[in-house]
Amino acid sequence: MPTVHQLYRQELDRCRESFDQVDLRKEGGYLMKFTTFSANVENIMPSIPRSKHETLFRGLLLQQMFTTFDQNCLTAGELVKFRGKNTLFSQSDGPKIYCTYHLGSYRLLTTVLFRQGIDCVQLLGSNMNRNQGDGITKLFDELRRKYALTNVFKIVDAGSPSAGLTMLRELKAGRSLVVYVDGSHETAPEPGEEDKFLSVRFGDRHVLTRKGVGYLSHAAGVSIVPVVSYRQSDMTNVLHYQKPIIPIVRSDREIYCQEAMQQLYDAFWPFLKRYPEQWEGWNYIHSFLEPEKRSANVLKRETSRPVFNEVRYSLCDLQQAPILFDRQLYQTYEITEDLRDLLLNLNTVESVEEVVGQEVFGELLEMEVLH
């Protein structure tokens, strides 16, 4: 008779088999998505060579399949291992703000807390709430029946104008919040929202992060508990609880927000370095990057013949149209097929300037497409 662990791993093996049967390069938009992913890795964690980026990207796509399976598997939470101190919080400990990241099977944290009898309030983006909110609520209803639970689960729409007040009210009512602190596609900065964000160090760059978590913690006097989810090589899901961040009474709220958010990203960094292929945030972190003027990594050459700056730019197709992608500024330029072919075969051309004309040649040099 197979054990629960064995049955679980068999299901993950089936997910992997299904994944391996798909030719990803034939999937719509694959190359553009991979190129953005690769640029993000290169900007934030340049120690990973570009030659390993596609393997990481495939690993991330597979991890997303595992995460979806875990979300719909009622017993997945029973197989989670815990690391760190204070891993078994209870409702009697009072409310907390549990901050996690889109690493590993990140959706398991809320179900684990709920099964421990904790009243949970999940913060979700508007699109996620609209598309998956009912399904998530149904899942928790099933967990309540399966484990005879009586505690509360609620969803707060992050896009609601009253979201902040609602969460503060829930904290003061004794309910804990679960927040994905590393953002999502739909929570990126918009013009006019500058006062809602602050800048923190993240790898080789600075990113903009919403300061609402720090504000709520300070205003309600509630501790922040960083929790990192990751999947071990034996496929076991782990929830690693970090040291709580405790607000100081009567301290400056802005200073506390800055320090708390930096601590949250610092707590995450060692796990991201260890499990980079498990972080979904690589797909959207460019939307949070703080603008930075950087010099291109220009390759030295022995001749005056111009070469394509493949360190900064990538060539790919978007809806079958040739695209020049700036990996530093995340800008795309639609180009002609002739220019794409030229950039791929510069070594066969005696004079690039004569082929494209003086004006275009000067623009390519100015943009550092050629160097």
BELUR-V264812 format. One record per backbone hydrogen bond with DSSP energy under -0.5 kcal/mol. NH is the residue of the N-H (numbers start at 0). CO is the residue of the C=O. If there is no record, write none. Layout:
BEGIN
NH&CO / NH&CO
END
This chain:
BEGIN
6&2 / 7&3 / 8&4 / 9&5 / 10&6 / 11&7 / 12&8 / 13&9 / 14&10 / 15&11 / 16&12 / 17&13 / 18&14 / 19&15 / 20&16 / 21&18 / 23&21 / 25&22 / 26&23 / 29&26 / 32&28 / 33&29 / 34&30 / 35&31 / 36&32 / 37&33 / 38&34 / 39&35 / 40&36 / 41&37 / 42&38 / 43&39 / 44&40 / 47&44 / 48&46 / 51&48 / 52&49 / 55&51 / 56&52 / 57&53 / 58&54 / 59&55 / 60&56 / 61&57 / 62&58 / 63&59 / 64&60 / 65&61 / 66&62 / 67&63 / 68&64 / 69&65 / 70&66 / 71&67 / 71&68 / 72&68 / 72&69 / 73&71 / 75&72 / 77&74 / 78&74 / 78&75 / 79&76 / 80&236 / 82&238 / 84&240 / 88&86 / 92&89 / 93&90 / 96&222 / 97&95 / 97&176 / 98&96 / 98&224 / 99&97 / 99&178 / 102&100 / 103&277 / 105&103 / 107&104 / 108&105 / 110&106 / 111&107 / 112&108 / 113&109 / 114&110 / 115&111 / 116&113 / 117&112 / 119&117 / 119&151 / 120&175 / 121&153 / 122&177 / 123&121 / 123&155 / 128&124 / 129&125 / 130&126 / 131&127 / 132&127 / 132&128 / 135&131 / 136&132 / 137&133 / 138&134 / 139&135 / 140&136 / 141&137 / 142&138 / 143&139 / 144&140 / 145&141 / 146&142 / 147&143 / 147&144 / 148&143 / 153&119 / 155&121 / 157&123 / 157&155 / 159&156 / 162&159 / 165&161 / 166&162 / 167&163 / 168&164 / 169&165 / 170&166 / 171&167 / 172&168 / 173&170 / 174&169 / 175&118 / 176&95 / 177&120 / 178&97 / 180&99 / 180&178 / 181&99 / 182&179 / 186&183 / 187&184 / 192&189 / 195&192 / 196&193 / 197&208 / 199&206 / 201&204 / 203&43 / 204&201 / 206&199 / 207&287 / 208&197 / 210&195 / 214&210 / 215&211 / 216&212 / 217&213 / 218&214 / 219&215 / 220&216 / 221&216 / 223&244 / 224&96 / 225&223 / 226&98 / 227&239 / 228&226 / 229&237 / 231&229 / 231&235 / 234&231 / 237&229 / 238&80 / 239&227 / 239&237 / 240&82 / 240&238 / 241&225 / 244&223 / 245&243 / 246&244 / 248&246 / 250&247 / 255&251 / 256&252 / 257&253 / 258&254 / 259&255 / 260&256 / 261&257 / 262&258 / 263&259 / 264&260 / 265&261 / 266&262 / 267&263 / 268&264 / 269&265 / 270&267 / 271&267 / 272&268 / 273&269 / 274&270 / 277&274 / 278&275 / 279&101 / 279&277 / 281&278 / 282&279 / 283&280 / 284&280 / 286&283 / 287&284 / 288&284 / 288&285 / 289&205 / 293&291 / 297&295 / 308&368 / 309&307 / 311&308 / 312&308 / 313&324 / 315&322 / 317&320 / 320&317 / 322&315 / 323&332 / 324&313 / 324&322 / 325&323 / 325&330 / 326&311 / 326&324 / 329&325 / 330&325 / 332&323 / 334&321 / 339&335 / 340&336 / 341&337 / 342&338 / 343&339 / 344&340 / 344&341 / 345&342 / 347&344 / 348&345 / 354&350 / 355&351 / 356&352 / 360&356 / 361&357 / 362&358 / 363&359 / 364&360 / 365&361 / 366&362 / 367&364 / 368&363 / 369&363 / 370&306
END
